[in-house]
Amino acid sequence: MMQMKVAQRTFTQTLAWTGTGVLALALLTGCSVAEPDDSDDTATTATSGAAAETSEPTGDSTDGATGNQSASATDTSTSASGETTAAVAGDDPVFAAIDAFLTEQEGALIVEIDLDDNDTRFDIEAVVGEQILDFDVTMDGEVREDTDDDDDDDQDDIRRAQEADITAEEAARAALEGRDGSTIDSLSLDDDDNALHWEVELDNAQGEDDDLHVDAMTGAVTTDN
């Protein structure tokens, strides 16, 4: 009988200890799950903040450098273009005469230019508004309307001027390209054989005349045979 009581007490103690152990383990496990580990989030937040701080100045500096380089390139290009135009325009007095005339008669369409026999002025015929007018342009850039000249071919001249893609200035440049020492004596817009072109007469370096055609649509230059 004594042995049975001892066994029952031992069994009861074992159950008590076992229940307590399970409860303690459950509490420990619950604490472990309930408490999140903030170390990873903290590291991620710090890293993201550092990346944002690093990226902001990079964008600004790149944009600034790009803007400065673009502005510099534009200025250089504009300057070079201006110098080239000035150099070409100074090669023949016809360009100065054209510039002076178009400054005085903005929007006019030149159909004919002729250097007078004394080389003192250019006679220019142009479409101004809806009519053909004649002008004298001196070598110093003075522009005067010539009211004495009368042309019966006004409507054809107006039509040709409106159809042409190549201007008188562009035709003169095309004709002089590669012909050092030559100067423009005359050029006029015509449409012989239904092909619109500029008839250009040059005085070459040998004092002889060169007759050329400049296509009024493409600017192609051919020798007038």
PyMOL commands that place a pseudoatom at each C-alpha (Angstrom):
pseudoatom trace, name=CA, resn=MET, resi=1, chain=A, elem=C, hetatm=0, pos=[0.000, 0.000, 0.000]
pseudoatom trace, name=CA, resn=MET, resi=2, chain=A, elem=C, hetatm=0, pos=[2.824, 2.317, 0.838]
pseudoatom trace, name=CA, resn=GLN, resi=3, chain=A, elem=C, hetatm=0, pos=[4.421, 1.611, -2.524]
pseudoatom trace, name=CA, resn=MET, resi=4, chain=A, elem=C, hetatm=0, pos=[1.218, 2.575, -4.361]
pseudoatom trace, name=CA, resn=LYS, resi=5, chain=A, elem=C, hetatm=0, pos=[1.058, 5.995, -2.560]
pseudoatom trace, name=CA, resn=VAL, resi=6, chain=A, elem=C, hetatm=0, pos=[4.693, 6.721, -3.419]
pseudoatom trace, name=CA, resn=ALA, resi=7, chain=A, elem=C, hetatm=0, pos=[4.060, 5.864, -7.052]
pseudoatom trace, name=CA, resn=GLN, resi=8, chain=A, elem=C, hetatm=0, pos=[0.956, 8.096, -7.205]
pseudoatom trace, name=CA, resn=ARG, resi=9, chain=A, elem=C, hetatm=0, pos=[2.890, 11.056, -5.679]
pseudoatom trace, name=CA, resn=THR, resi=10, chain=A, elem=C, hetatm=0, pos=[5.716, 10.587, -8.145]
pseudoatom trace, name=CA, resn=PHE, resi=11, chain=A, elem=C, hetatm=0, pos=[3.269, 10.466, -11.077]
pseudoatom trace, name=CA, resn=THR, resi=12, chain=A, elem=C, hetatm=0, pos=[1.490, 13.628, -9.835]
pseudoatom trace, name=CA, resn=GLN, resi=13, chain=A, elem=C, hetatm=0, pos=[4.770, 15.538, -9.557]
pseudoatom trace, name=CA, resn=THR, resi=14, chain=A, elem=C, hetatm=0, pos=[5.768, 14.434, -13.020]
pseudoatom trace, name=CA, resn=LEU, resi=15, chain=A, elem=C, hetatm=0, pos=[2.506, 15.745, -14.469]
pseudoatom trace, name=CA, resn=ALA, resi=16, chain=A, elem=C, hetatm=0, pos=[2.925, 19.036, -12.596]
pseudoatom trace, name=CA, resn=TRP, resi=17, chain=A, elem=C, hetatm=0, pos=[6.436, 19.552, -13.851]
pseudoatom trace, name=CA, resn=THR, resi=18, chain=A, elem=C, hetatm=0, pos=[5.489, 18.516, -17.373]
pseudoatom trace, name=CA, resn=GLY, resi=19, chain=A, elem=C, hetatm=0, pos=[2.565, 21.006, -17.506]
pseudoatom trace, name=CA, resn=THR, resi=20, chain=A, elem=C, hetatm=0, pos=[4.710, 23.799, -16.209]
pseudoatom trace, name=CA, resn=GLY, resi=21, chain=A, elem=C, hetatm=0, pos=[7.394, 23.044, -18.767]
pseudoatom trace, name=CA, resn=VAL, resi=22, chain=A, elem=C, hetatm=0, pos=[4.915, 23.069, -21.613]
pseudoatom trace, name=CA, resn=LEU, resi=23, chain=A, elem=C, hetatm=0, pos=[3.430, 26.365, -20.446]
pseudoatom trace, name=CA, resn=ALA, resi=24, chain=A, elem=C, hetatm=0, pos=[6.868, 27.954, -20.095]
pseudoatom trace, name=CA, resn=LEU, resi=25, chain=A, elem=C, hetatm=0, pos=[7.877, 26.739, -23.551]
pseudoatom trace, name=CA, resn=ALA, resi=26, chain=A, elem=C, hetatm=0, pos=[4.661, 28.167, -25.032]
pseudoatom trace, name=CA, resn=LEU, resi=27, chain=A, elem=C, hetatm=0, pos=[5.291, 31.539, -23.407]
pseudoatom trace, name=CA, resn=LEU, resi=28, chain=A, elem=C, hetatm=0, pos=[8.866, 31.638, -24.638]
pseudoatom trace, name=CA, resn=THR, resi=29, chain=A, elem=C, hetatm=0, pos=[7.804, 30.688, -28.142]
pseudoatom trace, name=CA, resn=GLY, resi=30, chain=A, elem=C, hetatm=0, pos=[5.070, 33.333, -28.139]
pseudoatom trace, name=CA, resn=CYS, resi=31, chain=A, elem=C, hetatm=0, pos=[7.500, 36.036, -27.099]
pseudoatom trace, name=CA, resn=SER, resi=32, chain=A, elem=C, hetatm=0, pos=[9.902, 35.009, -29.816]
pseudoatom trace, name=CA, resn=VAL, resi=33, chain=A, elem=C, hetatm=0, pos=[7.230, 35.261, -32.551]
pseudoatom trace, name=CA, resn=ALA, resi=34, chain=A, elem=C, hetatm=0, pos=[5.617, 38.449, -31.251]
pseudoatom trace, name=CA, resn=GLU, resi=35, chain=A, elem=C, hetatm=0, pos=[8.847, 40.446, -31.118]
pseudoatom trace, name=CA, resn=PRO, resi=36, chain=A, elem=C, hetatm=0, pos=[9.982, 41.301, -34.764]
pseudoatom trace, name=CA, resn=ASP, resi=37, chain=A, elem=C, hetatm=0, pos=[13.591, 41.687, -35.606]
pseudoatom trace, name=CA, resn=ASP, resi=38, chain=A, elem=C, hetatm=0, pos=[14.021, 45.398, -36.570]
pseudoatom trace, name=CA, resn=SER, resi=39, chain=A, elem=C, hetatm=0, pos=[17.678, 45.099, -37.506]
pseudoatom trace, name=CA, resn=ASP, resi=40, chain=A, elem=C, hetatm=0, pos=[17.018, 44.279, -41.196]
pseudoatom trace, name=CA, resn=ASP, resi=41, chain=A, elem=C, hetatm=0, pos=[14.444, 47.077, -41.648]
pseudoatom trace, name=CA, resn=THR, resi=42, chain=A, elem=C, hetatm=0, pos=[16.755, 49.586, -40.035]
pseudoatom trace, name=CA, resn=ALA, resi=43, chain=A, elem=C, hetatm=0, pos=[19.609, 48.601, -42.343]
pseudoatom trace, name=CA, resn=THR, resi=44, chain=A, elem=C, hetatm=0, pos=[17.342, 48.751, -45.419]
pseudoatom trace, name=CA, resn=THR, resi=45, chain=A, elem=C, hetatm=0, pos=[16.040, 52.211, -44.456]
pseudoatom trace, name=CA, resn=ALA, resi=46, chain=A, elem=C, hetatm=0, pos=[19.538, 53.520, -43.887]
pseudoatom trace, name=CA, resn=THR, resi=47, chain=A, elem=C, hetatm=0, pos=[20.734, 52.113, -47.214]
pseudoatom trace, name=CA, resn=SER, resi=48, chain=A, elem=C, hetatm=0, pos=[17.770, 53.608, -49.127]
pseudoatom trace, name=CA, resn=GLY, resi=49, chain=A, elem=C, hetatm=0, pos=[18.334, 57.006, -47.554]
pseudoatom trace, name=CA, resn=ALA, resi=50, chain=A, elem=C, hetatm=0, pos=[22.007, 56.947, -48.457]
pseudoatom trace, name=CA, resn=ALA, resi=51, chain=A, elem=C, hetatm=0, pos=[21.179, 55.999, -52.065]
pseudoatom trace, name=CA, resn=ALA, resi=52, chain=A, elem=C, hetatm=0, pos=[18.653, 58.847, -52.361]
pseudoatom trace, name=CA, resn=GLU, resi=53, chain=A, elem=C, hetatm=0, pos=[21.124, 61.387, -50.981]
pseudoatom trace, name=CA, resn=THR, resi=54, chain=A, elem=C, hetatm=0, pos=[23.763, 60.172, -53.437]
pseudoatom trace, name=CA, resn=SER, resi=55, chain=A, elem=C, hetatm=0, pos=[21.496, 60.231, -56.522]
pseudoatom trace, name=CA, resn=GLU, resi=56, chain=A, elem=C, hetatm=0, pos=[20.125, 63.776, -56.092]
pseudoatom trace, name=CA, resn=PRO, resi=57, chain=A, elem=C, hetatm=0, pos=[23.308, 65.799, -56.694]
pseudoatom trace, name=CA, resn=THR, resi=58, chain=A, elem=C, hetatm=0, pos=[24.339, 63.461, -59.522]
pseudoatom trace, name=CA, resn=GLY, resi=59, chain=A, elem=C, hetatm=0, pos=[21.288, 64.458, -61.635]
pseudoatom trace, name=CA, resn=ASP, resi=60, chain=A, elem=C, hetatm=0, pos=[21.834, 68.174, -61.050]
pseudoatom trace, name=CA, resn=SER, resi=61, chain=A, elem=C, hetatm=0, pos=[25.508, 68.126, -61.949]
pseudoatom trace, name=CA, resn=THR, resi=62, chain=A, elem=C, hetatm=0, pos=[24.914, 66.118, -65.119]
pseudoatom trace, name=CA, resn=ASP, resi=63, chain=A, elem=C, hetatm=0, pos=[22.122, 68.409, -66.307]
pseudoatom trace, name=CA, resn=GLY, resi=64, chain=A, elem=C, hetatm=0, pos=[24.226, 71.469, -65.621]
pseudoatom trace, name=CA, resn=ALA, resi=65, chain=A, elem=C, hetatm=0, pos=[27.198, 70.094, -67.513]
pseudoatom trace, name=CA, resn=THR, resi=66, chain=A, elem=C, hetatm=0, pos=[25.029, 69.064, -70.452]
pseudoatom trace, name=CA, resn=GLY, resi=67, chain=A, elem=C, hetatm=0, pos=[23.389, 72.492, -70.627]
pseudoatom trace, name=CA, resn=ASN, resi=68, chain=A, elem=C, hetatm=0, pos=[26.741, 74.266, -70.576]
pseudoatom trace, name=CA, resn=GLN, resi=69, chain=A, elem=C, hetatm=0, pos=[28.161, 71.997, -73.274]
pseudoatom trace, name=CA, resn=SER, resi=70, chain=A, elem=C, hetatm=0, pos=[25.070, 72.482, -75.490]
pseudoatom trace, name=CA, resn=ALA, resi=71, chain=A, elem=C, hetatm=0, pos=[25.203, 76.250, -75.123]
pseudoatom trace, name=CA, resn=SER, resi=72, chain=A, elem=C, hetatm=0, pos=[28.924, 76.267, -75.889]
pseudoatom trace, name=CA, resn=ALA, resi=73, chain=A, elem=C, hetatm=0, pos=[28.462, 74.069, -78.962]
pseudoatom trace, name=CA, resn=THR, resi=74, chain=A, elem=C, hetatm=0, pos=[25.616, 76.293, -80.220]
pseudoatom trace, name=CA, resn=ASP, resi=75, chain=A, elem=C, hetatm=0, pos=[27.677, 79.454, -79.771]
pseudoatom trace, name=CA, resn=THR, resi=76, chain=A, elem=C, hetatm=0, pos=[30.628, 77.908, -81.589]
pseudoatom trace, name=CA, resn=SER, resi=77, chain=A, elem=C, hetatm=0, pos=[28.459, 76.681, -84.456]
pseudoatom trace, name=CA, resn=THR, resi=78, chain=A, elem=C, hetatm=0, pos=[26.749, 80.062, -84.842]
pseudoatom trace, name=CA, resn=SER, resi=79, chain=A, elem=C, hetatm=0, pos=[30.075, 81.876, -84.807]
pseudoatom trace, name=CA, resn=ALA, resi=80, chain=A, elem=C, hetatm=0, pos=[31.607, 79.567, -87.416]
pseudoatom trace, name=CA, resn=SER, resi=81, chain=A, elem=C, hetatm=0, pos=[28.544, 79.892, -89.648]
pseudoatom trace, name=CA, resn=GLY, resi=82, chain=A, elem=C, hetatm=0, pos=[28.647, 83.676, -89.433]
pseudoatom trace, name=CA, resn=GLU, resi=83, chain=A, elem=C, hetatm=0, pos=[32.347, 83.795, -90.325]
pseudoatom trace, name=CA, resn=THR, resi=84, chain=A, elem=C, hetatm=0, pos=[31.839, 81.469, -93.307]
pseudoatom trace, name=CA, resn=THR, resi=85, chain=A, elem=C, hetatm=0, pos=[28.939, 83.511, -94.662]
pseudoatom trace, name=CA, resn=ALA, resi=86, chain=A, elem=C, hetatm=0, pos=[30.871, 86.736, -94.277]
pseudoatom trace, name=CA, resn=ALA, resi=87, chain=A, elem=C, hetatm=0, pos=[33.903, 85.287, -96.062]
pseudoatom trace, name=CA, resn=VAL, resi=88, chain=A, elem=C, hetatm=0, pos=[31.862, 84.054, -99.019]
pseudoatom trace, name=CA, resn=ALA, resi=89, chain=A, elem=C, hetatm=0, pos=[29.814, 87.245, -99.224]
pseudoatom trace, name=CA, resn=GLY, resi=90, chain=A, elem=C, hetatm=0, pos=[33.016, 89.285, -99.471]
pseudoatom trace, name=CA, resn=ASP, resi=91, chain=A, elem=C, hetatm=0, pos=[34.293, 87.367, -102.501]
pseudoatom trace, name=CA, resn=ASP, resi=92, chain=A, elem=C, hetatm=0, pos=[32.003, 89.058, -105.016]
pseudoatom trace, name=CA, resn=PRO, resi=93, chain=A, elem=C, hetatm=0, pos=[30.313, 92.490, -104.889]
pseudoatom trace, name=CA, resn=VAL, resi=94, chain=A, elem=C, hetatm=0, pos=[27.050, 90.948, -106.103]
pseudoatom trace, name=CA, resn=PHE, resi=95, chain=A, elem=C, hetatm=0, pos=[26.382, 89.549, -102.613]
pseudoatom trace, name=CA, resn=ALA, resi=96, chain=A, elem=C, hetatm=0, pos=[26.713, 92.967, -101.000]
pseudoatom trace, name=CA, resn=ALA, resi=97, chain=A, elem=C, hetatm=0, pos=[24.348, 94.390, -103.636]
pseudoatom trace, name=CA, resn=ILE, resi=98, chain=A, elem=C, hetatm=0, pos=[21.802, 91.624, -102.962]
pseudoatom trace, name=CA, resn=ASP, resi=99, chain=A, elem=C, hetatm=0, pos=[22.020, 92.184, -99.193]
pseudoatom trace, name=CA, resn=ALA, resi=100, chain=A, elem=C, hetatm=0, pos=[21.563, 95.945, -99.585]
pseudoatom trace, name=CA, resn=PHE, resi=101, chain=A, elem=C, hetatm=0, pos=[18.602, 95.468, -101.915]
pseudoatom trace, name=CA, resn=LEU, resi=102, chain=A, elem=C, hetatm=0, pos=[16.786, 92.901, -99.740]
pseudoatom trace, name=CA, resn=THR, resi=103, chain=A, elem=C, hetatm=0, pos=[17.331, 95.089, -96.673]
pseudoatom trace, name=CA, resn=GLU, resi=104, chain=A, elem=C, hetatm=0, pos=[15.591, 97.909, -98.528]
pseudoatom trace, name=CA, resn=GLN, resi=105, chain=A, elem=C, hetatm=0, pos=[12.962, 95.686, -100.194]
pseudoatom trace, name=CA, resn=GLU, resi=106, chain=A, elem=C, hetatm=0, pos=[12.283, 92.897, -97.691]
pseudoatom trace, name=CA, resn=GLY, resi=107, chain=A, elem=C, hetatm=0, pos=[10.434, 89.933, -99.207]
pseudoatom trace, name=CA, resn=ALA, resi=108, chain=A, elem=C, hetatm=0, pos=[11.203, 90.874, -102.820]
pseudoatom trace, name=CA, resn=LEU, resi=109, chain=A, elem=C, hetatm=0, pos=[12.042, 88.074, -105.269]
pseudoatom trace, name=CA, resn=ILE, resi=110, chain=A, elem=C, hetatm=0, pos=[14.972, 88.891, -107.552]
pseudoatom trace, name=CA, resn=VAL, resi=111, chain=A, elem=C, hetatm=0, pos=[14.594, 87.622, -111.114]
pseudoatom trace, name=CA, resn=GLU, resi=112, chain=A, elem=C, hetatm=0, pos=[17.539, 89.361, -112.772]
pseudoatom trace, name=CA, resn=ILE, resi=113, chain=A, elem=C, hetatm=0, pos=[20.839, 91.021, -111.844]
pseudoatom trace, name=CA, resn=ASP, resi=114, chain=A, elem=C, hetatm=0, pos=[23.165, 92.713, -114.309]
pseudoatom trace, name=CA, resn=LEU, resi=115, chain=A, elem=C, hetatm=0, pos=[26.458, 94.508, -113.651]
pseudoatom trace, name=CA, resn=ASP, resi=116, chain=A, elem=C, hetatm=0, pos=[26.602, 97.674, -115.733]
pseudoatom trace, name=CA, resn=ASP, resi=117, chain=A, elem=C, hetatm=0, pos=[29.384, 98.253, -118.237]
pseudoatom trace, name=CA, resn=ASN, resi=118, chain=A, elem=C, hetatm=0, pos=[31.250, 100.656, -115.978]
pseudoatom trace, name=CA, resn=ASP, resi=119, chain=A, elem=C, hetatm=0, pos=[31.190, 98.240, -113.011]
pseudoatom trace, name=CA, resn=THR, resi=120, chain=A, elem=C, hetatm=0, pos=[29.697, 100.969, -110.836]
pseudoatom trace, name=CA, resn=ARG, resi=121, chain=A, elem=C, hetatm=0, pos=[26.261, 99.496, -110.069]
pseudoatom trace, name=CA, resn=PHE, resi=122, chain=A, elem=C, hetatm=0, pos=[23.985, 96.479, -110.430]
pseudoatom trace, name=CA, resn=ASP, resi=123, chain=A, elem=C, hetatm=0, pos=[20.674, 96.653, -112.250]
pseudoatom trace, name=CA, resn=ILE, resi=124, chain=A, elem=C, hetatm=0, pos=[18.182, 94.494, -110.357]
pseudoatom trace, name=CA, resn=GLU, resi=125, chain=A, elem=C, hetatm=0, pos=[14.765, 93.383, -111.512]
pseudoatom trace, name=CA, resn=ALA, resi=126, chain=A, elem=C, hetatm=0, pos=[12.523, 91.924, -108.811]
pseudoatom trace, name=CA, resn=VAL, resi=127, chain=A, elem=C, hetatm=0, pos=[8.995, 90.958, -107.893]
pseudoatom trace, name=CA, resn=VAL, resi=128, chain=A, elem=C, hetatm=0, pos=[7.785, 93.408, -105.243]
pseudoatom trace, name=CA, resn=GLY, resi=129, chain=A, elem=C, hetatm=0, pos=[4.288, 92.647, -104.057]
pseudoatom trace, name=CA, resn=GLU, resi=130, chain=A, elem=C, hetatm=0, pos=[2.334, 91.828, -107.217]
pseudoatom trace, name=CA, resn=GLN, resi=131, chain=A, elem=C, hetatm=0, pos=[4.462, 93.732, -109.705]
pseudoatom trace, name=CA, resn=ILE, resi=132, chain=A, elem=C, hetatm=0, pos=[7.874, 93.761, -111.333]
pseudoatom trace, name=CA, resn=LEU, resi=133, chain=A, elem=C, hetatm=0, pos=[10.074, 96.725, -110.415]
pseudoatom trace, name=CA, resn=ASP, resi=134, chain=A, elem=C, hetatm=0, pos=[13.572, 97.751, -111.494]
pseudoatom trace, name=CA, resn=PHE, resi=135, chain=A, elem=C, hetatm=0, pos=[16.276, 99.092, -109.205]
pseudoatom trace, name=CA, resn=ASP, resi=136, chain=A, elem=C, hetatm=0, pos=[19.835, 100.379, -109.327]
pseudoatom trace, name=CA, resn=VAL, resi=137, chain=A, elem=C, hetatm=0, pos=[22.151, 99.334, -106.513]
pseudoatom trace, name=CA, resn=THR, resi=138, chain=A, elem=C, hetatm=0, pos=[25.473, 101.150, -106.306]
pseudoatom trace, name=CA, resn=MET, resi=139, chain=A, elem=C, hetatm=0, pos=[28.699, 99.595, -105.069]
pseudoatom trace, name=CA, resn=ASP, resi=140, chain=A, elem=C, hetatm=0, pos=[28.349, 101.452, -101.771]
pseudoatom trace, name=CA, resn=GLY, resi=141, chain=A, elem=C, hetatm=0, pos=[24.899, 99.945, -101.165]
pseudoatom trace, name=CA, resn=GLU, resi=142, chain=A, elem=C, hetatm=0, pos=[22.612, 102.786, -102.247]
pseudoatom trace, name=CA, resn=VAL, resi=143, chain=A, elem=C, hetatm=0, pos=[19.294, 101.474, -103.639]
pseudoatom trace, name=CA, resn=ARG, resi=144, chain=A, elem=C, hetatm=0, pos=[17.270, 103.533, -106.131]
pseudoatom trace, name=CA, resn=GLU, resi=145, chain=A, elem=C, hetatm=0, pos=[14.141, 102.536, -108.034]
pseudoatom trace, name=CA, resn=ASP, resi=146, chain=A, elem=C, hetatm=0, pos=[14.492, 102.850, -111.822]
pseudoatom trace, name=CA, resn=THR, resi=147, chain=A, elem=C, hetatm=0, pos=[11.165, 104.098, -113.145]
pseudoatom trace, name=CA, resn=ASP, resi=148, chain=A, elem=C, hetatm=0, pos=[12.373, 104.477, -116.740]
pseudoatom trace, name=CA, resn=ASP, resi=149, chain=A, elem=C, hetatm=0, pos=[12.622, 100.747, -117.480]
pseudoatom trace, name=CA, resn=ASP, resi=150, chain=A, elem=C, hetatm=0, pos=[9.474, 98.961, -118.681]
pseudoatom trace, name=CA, resn=ASP, resi=151, chain=A, elem=C, hetatm=0, pos=[9.200, 95.200, -119.167]
pseudoatom trace, name=CA, resn=ASP, resi=152, chain=A, elem=C, hetatm=0, pos=[6.347, 93.600, -121.100]
pseudoatom trace, name=CA, resn=ASP, resi=153, chain=A, elem=C, hetatm=0, pos=[7.091, 90.154, -119.627]
pseudoatom trace, name=CA, resn=ASP, resi=154, chain=A, elem=C, hetatm=0, pos=[5.973, 90.961, -116.076]
pseudoatom trace, name=CA, resn=GLN, resi=155, chain=A, elem=C, hetatm=0, pos=[3.500, 88.095, -115.579]
pseudoatom trace, name=CA, resn=ASP, resi=156, chain=A, elem=C, hetatm=0, pos=[5.983, 85.461, -116.761]
pseudoatom trace, name=CA, resn=ASP, resi=157, chain=A, elem=C, hetatm=0, pos=[8.670, 86.885, -114.494]
pseudoatom trace, name=CA, resn=ILE, resi=158, chain=A, elem=C, hetatm=0, pos=[6.309, 86.803, -111.518]
pseudoatom trace, name=CA, resn=ARG, resi=159, chain=A, elem=C, hetatm=0, pos=[5.355, 83.192, -112.240]
pseudoatom trace, name=CA, resn=ARG, resi=160, chain=A, elem=C, hetatm=0, pos=[8.981, 82.086, -112.577]
pseudoatom trace, name=CA, resn=ALA, resi=161, chain=A, elem=C, hetatm=0, pos=[9.989, 83.867, -109.363]
pseudoatom trace, name=CA, resn=GLN, resi=162, chain=A, elem=C, hetatm=0, pos=[7.200, 82.175, -107.417]
pseudoatom trace, name=CA, resn=GLU, resi=163, chain=A, elem=C, hetatm=0, pos=[8.026, 78.715, -108.790]
pseudoatom trace, name=CA, resn=ALA, resi=164, chain=A, elem=C, hetatm=0, pos=[11.803, 78.812, -108.237]
pseudoatom trace, name=CA, resn=ASP, resi=165, chain=A, elem=C, hetatm=0, pos=[13.258, 77.090, -105.156]
pseudoatom trace, name=CA, resn=ILE, resi=166, chain=A, elem=C, hetatm=0, pos=[16.780, 78.504, -105.691]
pseudoatom trace, name=CA, resn=THR, resi=167, chain=A, elem=C, hetatm=0, pos=[17.161, 82.234, -105.079]
pseudoatom trace, name=CA, resn=ALA, resi=168, chain=A, elem=C, hetatm=0, pos=[19.408, 84.588, -107.027]
pseudoatom trace, name=CA, resn=GLU, resi=169, chain=A, elem=C, hetatm=0, pos=[21.939, 84.589, -104.164]
pseudoatom trace, name=CA, resn=GLU, resi=170, chain=A, elem=C, hetatm=0, pos=[22.003, 80.783, -103.984]
pseudoatom trace, name=CA, resn=ALA, resi=171, chain=A, elem=C, hetatm=0, pos=[22.406, 80.576, -107.766]
pseudoatom trace, name=CA, resn=ALA, resi=172, chain=A, elem=C, hetatm=0, pos=[25.354, 82.990, -107.638]
pseudoatom trace, name=CA, resn=ARG, resi=173, chain=A, elem=C, hetatm=0, pos=[27.061, 80.977, -104.895]
pseudoatom trace, name=CA, resn=ALA, resi=174, chain=A, elem=C, hetatm=0, pos=[26.561, 77.727, -106.798]
pseudoatom trace, name=CA, resn=ALA, resi=175, chain=A, elem=C, hetatm=0, pos=[27.964, 79.232, -110.006]
pseudoatom trace, name=CA, resn=LEU, resi=176, chain=A, elem=C, hetatm=0, pos=[31.072, 80.621, -108.277]
pseudoatom trace, name=CA, resn=GLU, resi=177, chain=A, elem=C, hetatm=0, pos=[31.883, 77.457, -106.322]
pseudoatom trace, name=CA, resn=GLY, resi=178, chain=A, elem=C, hetatm=0, pos=[35.257, 76.065, -107.428]
pseudoatom trace, name=CA, resn=ARG, resi=179, chain=A, elem=C, hetatm=0, pos=[35.829, 78.942, -109.881]
pseudoatom trace, name=CA, resn=ASP, resi=180, chain=A, elem=C, hetatm=0, pos=[38.440, 81.061, -108.150]
pseudoatom trace, name=CA, resn=GLY, resi=181, chain=A, elem=C, hetatm=0, pos=[38.971, 84.482, -109.669]
pseudoatom trace, name=CA, resn=SER, resi=182, chain=A, elem=C, hetatm=0, pos=[35.560, 84.563, -111.393]
pseudoatom trace, name=CA, resn=THR, resi=183, chain=A, elem=C, hetatm=0, pos=[32.941, 87.235, -110.739]
pseudoatom trace, name=CA, resn=ILE, resi=184, chain=A, elem=C, hetatm=0, pos=[29.240, 87.512, -111.511]
pseudoatom trace, name=CA, resn=ASP, resi=185, chain=A, elem=C, hetatm=0, pos=[28.485, 89.611, -114.575]
pseudoatom trace, name=CA, resn=SER, resi=186, chain=A, elem=C, hetatm=0, pos=[24.791, 88.758, -114.810]
pseudoatom trace, name=CA, resn=LEU, resi=187, chain=A, elem=C, hetatm=0, pos=[22.167, 86.199, -113.865]
pseudoatom trace, name=CA, resn=SER, resi=188, chain=A, elem=C, hetatm=0, pos=[18.542, 85.898, -114.863]
pseudoatom trace, name=CA, resn=LEU, resi=189, chain=A, elem=C, hetatm=0, pos=[15.711, 83.475, -114.224]
pseudoatom trace, name=CA, resn=ASP, resi=190, chain=A, elem=C, hetatm=0, pos=[14.411, 81.749, -117.334]
pseudoatom trace, name=CA, resn=ASP, resi=191, chain=A, elem=C, hetatm=0, pos=[12.556, 78.608, -118.393]
pseudoatom trace, name=CA, resn=ASP, resi=192, chain=A, elem=C, hetatm=0, pos=[13.839, 77.656, -121.819]
pseudoatom trace, name=CA, resn=ASP, resi=193, chain=A, elem=C, hetatm=0, pos=[12.749, 74.148, -122.857]
pseudoatom trace, name=CA, resn=ASN, resi=194, chain=A, elem=C, hetatm=0, pos=[10.296, 74.105, -119.916]
pseudoatom trace, name=CA, resn=ALA, resi=195, chain=A, elem=C, hetatm=0, pos=[13.185, 73.772, -117.451]
pseudoatom trace, name=CA, resn=LEU, resi=196, chain=A, elem=C, hetatm=0, pos=[13.321, 76.576, -114.901]
pseudoatom trace, name=CA, resn=HIS, resi=197, chain=A, elem=C, hetatm=0, pos=[16.938, 77.719, -114.414]
pseudoatom trace, name=CA, resn=TRP, resi=198, chain=A, elem=C, hetatm=0, pos=[19.224, 80.641, -113.763]
pseudoatom trace, name=CA, resn=GLU, resi=199, chain=A, elem=C, hetatm=0, pos=[21.314, 81.784, -116.718]
pseudoatom trace, name=CA, resn=VAL, resi=200, chain=A, elem=C, hetatm=0, pos=[24.607, 82.939, -115.230]
pseudoatom trace, name=CA, resn=GLU, resi=201, chain=A, elem=C, hetatm=0, pos=[27.404, 84.789, -116.975]
pseudoatom trace, name=CA, resn=LEU, resi=202, chain=A, elem=C, hetatm=0, pos=[30.794, 84.932, -115.250]
pseudoatom trace, name=CA, resn=ASP, resi=203, chain=A, elem=C, hetatm=0, pos=[33.924, 86.927, -115.963]
pseudoatom trace, name=CA, resn=ASN, resi=204, chain=A, elem=C, hetatm=0, pos=[36.690, 84.415, -115.268]
pseudoatom trace, name=CA, resn=ALA, resi=205, chain=A, elem=C, hetatm=0, pos=[40.269, 84.995, -114.124]
pseudoatom trace, name=CA, resn=GLN, resi=206, chain=A, elem=C, hetatm=0, pos=[41.469, 85.115, -117.744]
pseudoatom trace, name=CA, resn=GLY, resi=207, chain=A, elem=C, hetatm=0, pos=[39.049, 87.907, -118.604]
pseudoatom trace, name=CA, resn=GLU, resi=208, chain=A, elem=C, hetatm=0, pos=[36.795, 85.625, -120.610]
pseudoatom trace, name=CA, resn=ASP, resi=209, chain=A, elem=C, hetatm=0, pos=[33.082, 84.870, -120.257]
pseudoatom trace, name=CA, resn=ASP, resi=210, chain=A, elem=C, hetatm=0, pos=[31.760, 81.605, -118.819]
pseudoatom trace, name=CA, resn=ASP, resi=211, chain=A, elem=C, hetatm=0, pos=[28.090, 80.824, -119.370]
pseudoatom trace, name=CA, resn=LEU, resi=212, chain=A, elem=C, hetatm=0, pos=[26.431, 78.476, -116.879]
pseudoatom trace, name=CA, resn=HIS, resi=213, chain=A, elem=C, hetatm=0, pos=[23.000, 77.167, -116.041]
pseudoatom trace, name=CA, resn=VAL, resi=214, chain=A, elem=C, hetatm=0, pos=[21.928, 76.704, -112.421]
pseudoatom trace, name=CA, resn=ASP, resi=215, chain=A, elem=C, hetatm=0, pos=[18.838, 74.544, -111.989]
pseudoatom trace, name=CA, resn=ALA, resi=216, chain=A, elem=C, hetatm=0, pos=[16.261, 76.713, -110.216]
pseudoatom trace, name=CA, resn=MET, resi=217, chain=A, elem=C, hetatm=0, pos=[14.833, 73.693, -108.391]
pseudoatom trace, name=CA, resn=THR, resi=218, chain=A, elem=C, hetatm=0, pos=[17.947, 71.741, -107.356]
pseudoatom trace, name=CA, resn=GLY, resi=219, chain=A, elem=C, hetatm=0, pos=[20.891, 74.156, -107.645]
pseudoatom trace, name=CA, resn=ALA, resi=220, chain=A, elem=C, hetatm=0, pos=[22.790, 71.814, -110.015]
pseudoatom trace, name=CA, resn=VAL, resi=221, chain=A, elem=C, hetatm=0, pos=[25.287, 73.655, -112.216]
pseudoatom trace, name=CA, resn=THR, resi=222, chain=A, elem=C, hetatm=0, pos=[25.874, 72.847, -115.892]
pseudoatom trace, name=CA, resn=THR, resi=223, chain=A, elem=C, hetatm=0, pos=[27.838, 74.557, -118.649]
pseudoatom trace, name=CA, resn=ASP, resi=224, chain=A, elem=C, hetatm=0, pos=[25.714, 76.407, -121.179]
pseudoatom trace, name=CA, resn=ASN, resi=225, chain=A, elem=C, hetatm=0, pos=[26.698, 75.033, -124.561]
for i in range(1, 225): cmd.bond("trace and resi %d" % i, "trace and resi %d" % (i + 1))
show_as sticks, trace
zoom trace
